[in-house]
Amino acid sequence: MVKLPIYMDNHATTPMDKRVLDAMLPYFMEKFGNAASRNHSFGWAAEEAVDKARTQIAAAINAKPKEIIFTSGATESDNLAIKGVVEFYKDKGNHVITCVTEHKAVLDSCKALERAGKATVTYLPVDKYGMVDPDDVRRAITDKTVLITIMAANNEIGTIHPIAEIGRIAKEKGVLFHCDATQGVGKIALDVEAAGIDLLSASAHKIYGPKGVGILYVRAKGPRVRLTPIIDGGGHERGLRSGTLNVAGIVGFGAAAEIAVREMGQEAARLRNLRDKLQAELFERLDEIYLNGHPTQRLPGNLNVSFAYVEGESLLMGIKDVAVSSGSACTSATLEPSYVIRALGTDEELAHSSIRFGLGRFNTEEEVEYVAQRVTQEVRRLRDMSPLYEMAKEGIDLKSVEWKRD
Ligand SMILES: *Cc1c(COP(=O)(O)O)cnc(C)c1O
């Protein structure tokens, strides 16, 4: 019997790896020093640990240790990259290019700059698989463009963008390229040199590390990227991010990054296998189900599916012992369908029917079998109660039906 509840929402966050916790533990008690204390051994020990983590994380993306700035998470890193570049380069231009399926940390940073009158932003569309077209990026560049910000892989549908091509275009046009690689680092090969990335955001808690610690990679050479900080204070992190470093968290991020990169090959293969199995079982047992995201250029642990005639939220309620995520986010009082799924051109009903399965390091084959079984059972139960599904099965074209209210 599998142990319940089952966690299959690893794009939202991941449990910590025990090896990461073991690396962190000494830095809460015996090695509690402030990494900025330059005049005693407590400070030196903390600084040494931070330096090691910086080296581990730099190695994971082919950067140099001094190019890694520690932050509180990818949300802060995205804010720093976008607002920091726009502010610093304001005499050069004020145009930013991004895409409609970016994480809110990117989109809302762009919106805040627009509201403040500090930037004009182009939001590029995506194709039906959620992929941005590099030619669209090229066409959007003007002589006022200072930044392109496109994610490595999407957190809802797992689609992997052609970032090396986008990086090449950015270099060619002399525009900086920021990449939110929070879902990419440790899961797919990422190389800031090969992909022409100038700024990169990542977060520990998406790769089996602790919550509340992230990084921003800031290219030092070719070109040297400049930023205006958003937090002022003691001048930590080369003046780009003041505040006492979260030493234990940083040590955890370093350990998590090293493990993720070392084990990436086998882990990706294992997750892809489990994911494909889950996908195959659902598609074999159920009709009227649709894959959201790219069929092949997709994160190995990602499966996002719309179950027609079933509300995602109702499905979640019916499978309480399985932790997955629905495409409808309770952003406000109203239940809005996911803007990412909507951007694929999916109609509103189907967008409301989407479920995201996020497989991770600790999921097992037994869990996948259980989830496939439970979801199939629940979808069938909900459809049995659905007059719409019944009508569709009888061959009635629902779009032609005139709905009367009385
Ligand atoms: C989780 C996530 C973030 C936010 O990261 P935090 O460290 O939780 O602030 C940003 N971008 C993407 C793509 C994410 O998946």
The ligand as a Gaussian input file, in Angstrom:
#p B3LYP/6-31G(d) Opt

LIG

0 1
 C        8.731000      29.344000      -7.896000
 C        9.051000      30.252000      -8.995000
 C        9.399000      31.592000      -8.764000
 C        9.387000      32.194000      -7.389000
 O       10.411000      31.686000      -6.585000
 P       10.445000      31.951000      -5.022000
 O       11.816000      31.541000      -4.618000
 O        9.379000      31.107000      -4.425000
 O       10.216000      33.420000      -4.807000
 C        9.735000      32.365000      -9.847000
 N        9.730000      31.873000     -11.103000
 C        9.401000      30.604000     -11.360000
 C        9.430000      30.112000     -12.767000
 C        9.055000      29.745000     -10.324000
 O        8.715000      28.486000     -10.594000

